[in-house]
Amino acid sequence: MSKLSKLPYLVVALFVLTLLAGCSGEPWMLSQSSSGVTLRWWSDEIADAQAAAMAGAYCTRMGKAVELGDIERDGSAAIGRYRCI
């Protein structure tokens, strides 16, 4: 089998891995800046405290503390906005 004929399998494998990464059980960043971070997570899988810890780690890397702005809920999805102060 030539290298070119293996390419579709590689593309499919990368696509599947990308989908699985979205279900990894950790919040993912929607946006980030020096003034804060916005995270999204499935609230039936992850506690708000876990998301806050991730936001805190992000702000700590910049030498700042974290402060919760707000959390929006839509079914089992949650979006948290955190400020780095």
Helices and strands as residue ranges (DSSP letters): H 3-21, E 28-33, E 36-42, H 48-61, E 66-74, E 77-84
